[in-house]
Amino acid sequence: MLRSTRRLYSHSSSYRGVKNLKTRLTELIPEKKEELLNIKSKFNNVKVGDITIGSIIGGMRNNSSMFWQSTTLDPETGIRFHGRTIEDCQKLLPKVKDGSKSNSFLPESMLWLLMTSEIPTQDEANSLSKELALRAKSLPQETIKLLSDLPQDLHPMTQLVIGLASLNKYSSFSNKYASGQLGKENYWDSTYEDAMNLIAYLPEITGRIYSKITGNGGELLGVLNEDKDWSYNICSMLGMVNSTDSSNRCNLTKSQSDDFIDLMRLYTGIHVDHEGGNVSAHATHLVGSALNDPFLSYSSGILGLAGPLHGLAAQEVVRFLIQMNSEITSIDDDQQIKDRLKNLLDSRKVIPGYGHAILRKPDPRFNVMLDFVEKRKFTEFKDDDNIKLMQKLSTFAPQVLLEHGKTKNPYPNVDSASGIIFYHYGLKELLFFTVIFGCSRSMGPLTQLVWDRIYGLPIERPKSVDIAQLKALCKVN
Ligand SMILES: CC(C)(COP(=O)(O)OP(=O)(O)OC[C@H]1O[C@@H](n2cnc3c(N)ncnc32)[C@H](O)[C@@H]1OP(=O)(O)O)[C@@H](O)C(=O)NCCC(=O)NCCS
């Protein structure tokens, strides 16, 4: 039976008298709507670029044809969140204030920034943590049961999609739409409610999937603590916290456990969004444009994220590092490592964790993950050869890729570092990494879905062309 969201959390609830995210969002809507409508009405015919045949056949590269509100991706400098770099966010966004030595901003702060374009106060960030923890309690029993009935060896991303898609039954948007209660003006409100519930449910869904694949039958390995933040609760329910909340299945020391939670905040804080054209974001937006609810829309995004050229790359990197480490005679034999990379390229395989469709410089998200390692390289990571190899590759692989001459961007992307750090702390189930990515990525595309509904954007329907039309355009037979 559905445990009613409204009974546990109502959007008019205020936490210590702090204005909540929905109230602030509601205040911002008129001004933002007018801004976009103004551009649309006055400049509808302004050209953004030309579409070439290369772009049509080449995965729509360099084809700026989507509207995306919260993030932009510059090929040279990387991701910006409403104009702010990761470095800015690290300085400005509120962190957890619970006496632990956390250095990473709260993903909840980032969600506030994505949704409103404003930096939240510490109280606003804390209130959002509380709101998500309270919303999490309404995860329907039916979904819990469904997850626990799935086979242990079902791909974790398939389990995630099943869990998320099942929530469509309880979607406020879908149910109101089906009963004819919704006018276009009000689409955004129930979309927002669903989106926030989805984000809130993810830690428990993730914890249950992890329990299932590790042979614990889907029973949680820790509890959801409503006085803690979203990332802490992910870690707790993975059994990866040294506290009474969690089973601490890897016997982490207190310091390791604090570092792991910090890693989770860092990872889930920087993976939220990467402008609109990447597969997971685009799929969510596309499917949402047919007026699907957030649960079905984001399930589509998750299906996209599961691909090895997208979210699954982190897992591929870990497999690659472990295999290479088992085959080389010494981690200090640089020539042997370079030769292996060359062989890989000669056999037309990709070096996972390198390259990017838009970026043309090292991924700043990779740099912050590397920074996490650097700060602990003489302590926590001093004996970890996989981590050392990851660092070493980041200095060799770009040169090897450059010499090979095909890749437009020879630099490491974020996936190059992330999985192997999780692996170090005890998350050894490689297929599972993408589920954690899926927790984080929910925030950007779902923010966009809310704004799609606020702006009343239409169904997405590009025009396709066939070979005869291409030939006619080129004047060839
Ligand atoms: C991310 C990625 C899919 C971008 O693809 P893209 O935009 O088509 O990249 P490019 O334009 O640079 O590709 C040009 C060529 O270089 C190759 N290439 C790109 N990255 C490569 C890599 N890491 N290793 C080997 N070859 C690579 C491509 O396969 C392509 O070869 P082809 O012409 O024989 O098909 C690609 O770089 C890749 O496969 N990387 C490895 C997987 C990965 O890390 N994904 C996570 C992304 S965040």
PDBQT file of the ligand as one rigid body, heavy atoms in Angstrom, charges set to zero:
ROOT
HETATM    1  C1  LIG A 501      33.264   9.466 -25.216  1.00  0.00    +0.000 C 
HETATM    2  C2  LIG A 501      33.299   8.992 -26.668  1.00  0.00    +0.000 C 
HETATM    3  C3  LIG A 501      32.114   8.017 -26.893  1.00  0.00    +0.000 C 
HETATM    4  C4  LIG A 501      33.123  10.199 -27.597  1.00  0.00    +0.000 C 
HETATM    5  O1  LIG A 501      32.972   9.693 -28.906  1.00  0.00    +0.000 OA
HETATM    6  P1  LIG A 501      33.216  10.619 -30.188  1.00  0.00    +0.000 P 
HETATM    7  O2  LIG A 501      32.604  11.961 -29.959  1.00  0.00    +0.000 OA
HETATM    8  O3  LIG A 501      32.747   9.851 -31.367  1.00  0.00    +0.000 OA
HETATM    9  O4  LIG A 501      34.806  10.785 -30.153  1.00  0.00    +0.000 OA
HETATM   10  P2  LIG A 501      35.781  11.236 -31.347  1.00  0.00    +0.000 P 
HETATM   11  O5  LIG A 501      35.086  12.169 -32.294  1.00  0.00    +0.000 OA
HETATM   12  O6  LIG A 501      37.018  11.706 -30.697  1.00  0.00    +0.000 OA
HETATM   13  O7  LIG A 501      36.029   9.858 -32.104  1.00  0.00    +0.000 OA
HETATM   14  C5  LIG A 501      36.880   9.781 -33.238  1.00  0.00    +0.000 C 
HETATM   15  C6  LIG A 501      37.509   8.395 -33.297  1.00  0.00    +0.000 C 
HETATM   16  O8  LIG A 501      38.357   8.242 -32.143  1.00  0.00    +0.000 OA
HETATM   17  C7  LIG A 501      37.991   7.064 -31.459  1.00  0.00    +0.000 C 
HETATM   18  N1  LIG A 501      38.115   7.273 -30.016  1.00  0.00    +0.000 N 
HETATM   19  C8  LIG A 501      37.511   8.204 -29.240  1.00  0.00    +0.000 A 
HETATM   20  N2  LIG A 501      37.834   8.023 -27.954  1.00  0.00    +0.000 NA
HETATM   21  C9  LIG A 501      38.641   6.956 -27.914  1.00  0.00    +0.000 A 
HETATM   22  C10 LIG A 501      39.265   6.246 -26.867  1.00  0.00    +0.000 A 
HETATM   23  N3  LIG A 501      39.113   6.589 -25.586  1.00  0.00    +0.000 N 
HETATM   24  N4  LIG A 501      40.032   5.186 -27.189  1.00  0.00    +0.000 NA
HETATM   25  C11 LIG A 501      40.198   4.804 -28.475  1.00  0.00    +0.000 A 
HETATM   26  N5  LIG A 501      39.607   5.418 -29.503  1.00  0.00    +0.000 NA
HETATM   27  C12 LIG A 501      38.835   6.480 -29.215  1.00  0.00    +0.000 A 
HETATM   28  C13 LIG A 501      36.517   6.863 -31.800  1.00  0.00    +0.000 C 
HETATM   29  O9  LIG A 501      36.120   5.528 -31.555  1.00  0.00    +0.000 OA
HETATM   30  C14 LIG A 501      36.491   7.256 -33.245  1.00  0.00    +0.000 C 
HETATM   31  O10 LIG A 501      37.013   6.180 -33.988  1.00  0.00    +0.000 OA
HETATM   32  P3  LIG A 501      36.349   5.750 -35.411  1.00  0.00    +0.000 P 
HETATM   33  O11 LIG A 501      36.530   6.943 -36.289  1.00  0.00    +0.000 OA
HETATM   34  O12 LIG A 501      37.131   4.554 -35.820  1.00  0.00    +0.000 OA
HETATM   35  O13 LIG A 501      34.905   5.455 -35.133  1.00  0.00    +0.000 OA
HETATM   36  C15 LIG A 501      34.649   8.280 -27.001  1.00  0.00    +0.000 C 
HETATM   37  O14 LIG A 501      35.700   9.177 -26.726  1.00  0.00    +0.000 OA
HETATM   38  C16 LIG A 501      34.836   6.987 -26.234  1.00  0.00    +0.000 C 
HETATM   39  O15 LIG A 501      34.374   5.937 -26.706  1.00  0.00    +0.000 OA
HETATM   40  N6  LIG A 501      35.551   7.025 -25.063  1.00  0.00    +0.000 N 
HETATM   41  C17 LIG A 501      35.708   5.843 -24.245  1.00  0.00    +0.000 C 
HETATM   42  C18 LIG A 501      34.440   5.580 -23.432  1.00  0.00    +0.000 C 
HETATM   43  C19 LIG A 501      34.260   6.615 -22.323  1.00  0.00    +0.000 C 
HETATM   44  O16 LIG A 501      35.183   6.922 -21.588  1.00  0.00    +0.000 OA
HETATM   45  N7  LIG A 501      33.012   7.127 -22.190  1.00  0.00    +0.000 N 
HETATM   46  C20 LIG A 501      32.670   8.064 -21.133  1.00  0.00    +0.000 C 
HETATM   47  C21 LIG A 501      32.404   9.423 -21.680  1.00  0.00    +0.000 C 
HETATM   48  S1  LIG A 501      32.170  10.601 -20.398  1.00  0.00    +0.000 SA
ENDROOT
TORSDOF 0
